[in-house]
């Protein structure tokens, strides 16, 4: 089988060695005579997988001891509601939540929070069509703020925070779904980090939540159990049947990252991959353009247009012939987008940059 370069934004490409290990174990997990996906989540076999995944997250991200690492279902979209239900509701009457509305996913998080309490948009990029971010020192909590929420990387818009705001005693909450594990992060600067797995961590189905213990302990008693961070922390993310296969694959991906030297080498490779593509855009004399503010261009999702937009379907067709898939921009914005998550090899970015230069030269 010849594998294609998979530039889909998610579910996204996975490391080939991980897929091969899943293939070997899918019918008979470690000689037990059955698959891990049909093994009880209360079994010794799954218990080892579950806690190994959590331990890998702690080690790779250097998670301090005063934080819980939770493995939940529902995707990041469930966290859009769980964050205000837990952090805003325990703050009491008169409390509010602050949101940096930086693009499509931040808008969704903000929209759900508005249904649950008082919210403020401390920044809204609507006037610039969400092509830039605020300076981090301009992000200040409102009076009575219970948390400040940011989206670290906008998958659709191709924007990424390169530095983190200082919110003082007010917890900083970050949706890191599309760039978690792609770079080193000072976890101690955050109250909550959450991320759907399907970009950098594994297949869809499991969501990682890293939450400071004192915040989890204040989850309101009136919440339904599944929506309470405190309950999930007390049950070690085994309150109900977890997404067993997704956690198993997550554990394998994390083990693979460790074998490759951890996040440091990944961060450098991700920088090189992004620079290859942005340089191809810059060298095209206007044939390609990236509308995103250069200071905040994403290293995970490179969005670009061809000046003559009628050529974009031809570019996609030619890319497909060169075994490159997933380059069509999100349906809400159009254009082109290359998602170059951790598992995208540097050779994939090199191949795409070569095609971009060749395509421009021939037209």
N, C-alpha and C positions, 0 to 999 in steps of 0.2 A: 504493500500500500504506500502510495506517495502522499504524505501529509501536506495540506495546504497551509499557507500563512493566514492565520485567523485573526482578523482585525475587528471582530465583533465587539461591541461595547459591553455585552453581558447578556446571558452567560458567555464567558470568554474562554480563551485558550487556556489549557492546563499543561503542566510539564509532561513531556512524553514519558519519562521514567515513572511518573505517578500513574498515568493511564495504563502503562504496561503492568505495574504491580497490581492495580485493581483487576486487570484482565486475568492475571494469574490466580488471584484469590477469590474471584467473584463466586465461583461454585463451591469451593472448599477452603474456608478460612483457616489457615494454619493447621490443616489436617484434622479439623474438628468434624468433618463430614457434612457441613452445612455452611451457607453463606453468612457473612456478618449481617446482611440486611434482613435475615430471617432469624437472627439470634435475639433473645430477650434483652431489653435494655437494662434488665436487672442482673444479667449474667456477668460472670467474671471476665469473659472475653470482651464484652462491650465496656465494662467498667474501666478496663485498662485503656481502651481506645479513647474513651471520654476524658479521662483525667490526663492522659498523655497530651491530648490536644490543648487542654487548658494550661498544662505545664509548659508546652512549647510557646504558647502565646506569651506567657509570663516571661520566659527567658528571652525570646527574640525582641520583644518590645520593652524589656526591662521594667515590667510593671511593679510598682512598689507594693509592699506587703499590705498597705492599708487600702487596697483596691480589690474588689471582686472581679473575676472574669466569668461571665455568663455566656452560655450557648443557648440561644432561643430560636423559636420559629417566627414566622410572620414577615420576614424580610425587614429592611430598613423602614418600610412604609408603616409597619406596626409601631416602630419607635417614634414616628411622628406624633402619635397619640400617647404612647407610654411616657415619654419625657414630660410633657405638661401634666399628665395625670398624676405623676409621682412628684415632680419637682415644684410645680406651680401650686398644686392643691395642698401640699403640706405647708406652704409658705404663709397661708392664712389670708384673711380679708385685706384688700388693698394691695396685694402683691401683683406683680406683672412679670412678663417674660419678654426678653429682647431678642430680636432676630435680625441677622444680616441676610437680606434677601438678594442673593447673588445670581440667581438663575432658576431654571426649571425645578430642580429638586429642593432648593431652599424655599421656593414659593409653595411647594406642596407641604413642606414641614410647617411653614408659617400659617398656611390655610387651615391645617388641622388644629394647630394650637389656638387659633382665634376662636374656634368652636368651643374651647374648653376654659377660656379665661381671658384676662386682659393681656394684650400683646402690643409690642411696639416694634416697628421696623426702624432700627437705628441706622440702617442703610438700605436703600432700594435702588438697584441698578437699572431700573426701567428706562430712565431718560437716555442712557447710553446703550439701550438694547442688551443690557447685561454683558457688556464687553470689557468691564473693568471691575476692580475691587477697591474698597476703601483702604487707606493707609491704616495699618494695625493700631497706631496710636490714636486714631480718630474713633475707634470703637470703644465707647464708654457706656457702662451700665446705667440705666435709668434709675431714678429714685424708687426704691421698693422692688427692684428687680430681683427675681429669684434665680435667674440664670441668663446667660447670653449664648445663643445658638448660632453656629456657623456651619456651612457646608464646605469642607476642606477642598474638595475638587468637584467642579460642575461637569459631569460627564457629557452633557449635551452641548454646553457652551464652550468647553475647553478652557475654563478658568481654574486656577489653583492658588490657594494661599501659600506663599513662600515663607512667611513668618507668622507667628501666632500673637493675637492680641493679649494684653495683660488686663484681666478683668478684676484684679484684686481679690477681695473676699467673695465675690459673686462667682459661682461655678461657671466655667466655660464648658459648653456642650458642643460636640462636633460629630456630624455625620461624615465618617471617613470611608464610606462604602467603596469608593472608586480609587482610593490611593493608600489604604492601609497596607502596611508592610512594604511599601515601595520606597520608604525613606525612614530615617530615624526620627522618632517623635518623643518629646519630653512629656511623658504621660502625666507626671506630677503637676503639669500646668492645667490639667483638665479635671472637671468634675465627672463628666461622662463622655466616653467615646463609643460610638456604635457603628457597625459596618455589616452590610450584607456580604456574604462570602463570595458571590459569583463574579467578582472582578479579579481579585488577587489571591484569594484564599482557598477556593475550591468551587464545587458546583453550587447551584442555588439550593436553598432549603434551610440553611442555618445562618443565624445572625450573631455576631460577636458583640457583646456589650461589656465594656470595661467601666466600672463605676466605683467611685470612692465609697468606702464602707459606711461612713457616717451619713451619706446621702441616701444609700439604699435602706438604711435602718429607719429613716423617717418616712418611708412610704405610708400613705394614709391607710388606716384600717378599713375604710369603707370600700376600697377598691375590690373588684372581683379578683380572685387569687391569681389568675394568670397574668393580670396586668400589673402586679405588684413586684417591683424589683426585690423587695425584702423577702418575699416568699421564694422567689427563684434562687436567691442567695442562700437562704436557709436550707433549701433542698438540693443545693449544688447542681443546679440546672437539670434536675431530674424530677421536677414536680409532676410532669406528665411524660408521655413517651416522646423522647427527642427525635429529631430527624437523623436516624441512625446512620444511613448511608452517607449523608452530607457531612456528618461529624467524622466519620471514618476517612472520607476523602480529604477533609480539612486536615486531619492529623497527618496524613501522608504528605500533603503539600508542605506543611510546616516542617516536617522532618527533612524533606528535600531542601528547603530553604536553609536549614541548619547545615546540611551536608555541603552546600555551596558557599558556606562561610558567613551566613547570616545576612542581616539587612544592609550592612555597609557595602559589600560588593554589588548587591542589587541596586542600591541607590546610585552608584557610579554608572552601572550599565544603563539604568533608566535615563540618566542624564545624557549619556552618549546617544542613545536611540532617539531621544527627542531632538537633540541638536542636529542629527543627520537630516531629519525631516524639516525642521524649521530653516535649516541652511538651504535645503533644496528649494524651499519657497522663496527665500531671500534672493537666491541666485537666479531666479527665473525672469528677472526684469519685468515684473508685473503680470506675468502669465498666470501665476498663482498668487493668491493673497490670503493672509490670515487676519481676520478682523479683530482678534483679541489683543488687548493692551499687552505690549511686550513684557512688562514687569510681572504679569500674572499668567503667562501662558502655561498651560498644563503640560506636565511630563507624562501624563497618562493618556490623554485624549487630544490629539492634534487635529483641530478643525481647520479646513481651508476651502476656498472656492477657486474655480477657474474664471478668469476675467470674462471670457466668453462662456457663459454658463451652459450654452447648448452643447458644449464639448464634454460636459461631465458624464452623461450616459456612455459616451464613447470611452472615456477614461475607465469607467467601471467595467465595461466590457473587456477592455484590453487587460485590466488587472486580473479579471477572472481567468483569462487565457494564460496568465502567468501564475496561476494558482494562488491568487490573493483574493480573499473574500471578506465581506463585512465592512467595506469602505464607504458605503452610502451613509450620508449624514442622517441624523434623526429626522423622522417624518415632520416634526414641528418646525424645523429650521432649514432642512434641505442641505445641499452642498455635499461635502466630503468630510470624512472623519476617520482617522486611524487611531484605534485604541491599542496602545502598546504597553499592556500591563506586564507584570513581572515575568510571566511565562512566555511572552513574545521574545524569541531570540534576537540578538543583535543582527543576525543575518537577515531576519525579516524586515527590519527597518532599513537595512542596506539595500535589499531588493526593491523595496518600495521607493526609496530615494532615487535609485537608478532608473526605475520606470518613470518617475516624475520628470527627471531630466530628459530622458529620451522622448517622452511624449511631448514635452514642451518644444524640444529642438525640431521635431518633425512637423510642428504646426506653427 
